[in-house]
Amino acid sequence: MTLLHTPHEALRCLWTAAGGDPSAPAAVALEGEEPALPSSFAVGTAAQVSIAAAALAAREIGRLRGGPAQQVRVHMRHAAAEFRSERYLRVNGAAPADPWDRIAGLYRTGDGWVRLHTNFEHHRDGMLALLGCAYDKASVAQALLGWQAVALETAAAEAGLCASALRSFEQWDAHAQGRAVAAMPVFSIERLDDGLAPMPLAPLPAGALPLQGVRVLDLTRVIAGPVAGRTLAAYGADVMLITAPHLPAIASLVPDTGRGKQAAQLDLREAAGRDSLRSLLRGADVFLQAYRPGGLAALGFGPHELARLRPGIVVASLSAYGASGPWAPRHGYDSLVQTATGFNAAEAEAAGAAQPQALPAQALDHASGYLLALGIQAALMRRMVHGGSWHVQVSLAQTAHWLRGLGRVAGGVTAADPGFDDVGDLLETSGSPFGTLTAVRHAGVLSATPPRWERPAVPLGTHAPAW
């Protein structure tokens, strides 16, 4: 092992970043050891620690509301399974459709490698237009041989498309965005105003979950943001997922990440949709969003506008590359950020592979989801003590920097890759409008109020936009 931090040390660092009570991590039991997944990186540690930090925050909110002083337990094997929960989902016993578009993935260019993300139709069609080729991998591969990797990455970004050139850690560290990310904390929590008195949450009735009565508007898609909302719901929050009919979604992910949530739709391009969102906001405690930076602000829902509309709100913003630096406005997804920031090159080197290698999970997505849940709850605690409205910011690139800082696992790339049958004891079965769901239970276990999802996952747009 060349781990730079033990799981307990990594947890204490995250908890300190959240501003938590220094004595609280003593209530956490972290079981299991690396390697939990086949990787040279401490993916199991990242899973265990990020889930444990979110669970500890729920424990502390519950305690502040008059609930019991609970013990927290997270097993690394369970956390690693939840870090790729979408792989283990079954609907009526069958795996959902493959979410990856048929031309998404890694390709050689004239001077290196590039990764394309084309899971949404408009990104796919735009990339085919940029390359001037047919919709098949062979045509895309041939077209990309005529490009240099960074030139393709730049042209894609200018066209609002999604591609990343492969970089080593050294190349990323020398890049302007790499330097900007290295200067950022793992996440940030900033006050949006100075004039509000503390706003304590109502005391908990006996046996209630720690976040009971906390209302969350979840305006996110794909994995990271939805995982954050799912985590808050597991600890009792009332989470409403807000999507729109015109926005693309990956349908196969919804039954997994939608557990515990209501699901409504609003078209924010229309005045009626914006009015409905303002009405929902007046009864909300948390506004979680993962729109492209500046996208919601242009519609009147930037962090400061939200704080004026609903004093005491906790705004949580997820981005690909952070709030500063030349790439701050860029689109990005887990696979692209892995490629850009050096992970795919480093994993290939560890495996002795000629082709770049992805991490064995969408680890940046999942870790960012749990870090969002941690930051949101830390901000709720600050609101309870100090008042005010708060802004939590997390990015996939900052999470990547944190994961890299956990160190490497010698020989980890040869570890076993757990299949569906290997995690059977970590799964639960429930009914839903989709059919019978078999999915990973939440790994962040509280001793007195075990996490659970009170609502089944439902299709997008099932509910009216009303609390």
Helices and strands as residue ranges (DSSP letters): E 2-3, H 7-17, G 24-27, E 28-31, H 43-64, E 72-75, H 76-82, H 85-88, E 90-91, E 105-108, E 113-116, H 121-131, H 137-144, H 149-158, E 163-165, H 169-174, H 176-182, E 188-191, E 215-219, H 224-234, E 238-243, G 251-253, H 254-257, E 261-265, H 271-282, E 286-289, G 297-299, H 303-309, E 314-319, H 334-341, H 343-351, H 363-386, E 390-395, H 396-405, E 407-408, G 412-414, G 420-426, E 427-430, E 437-440, E 445-446
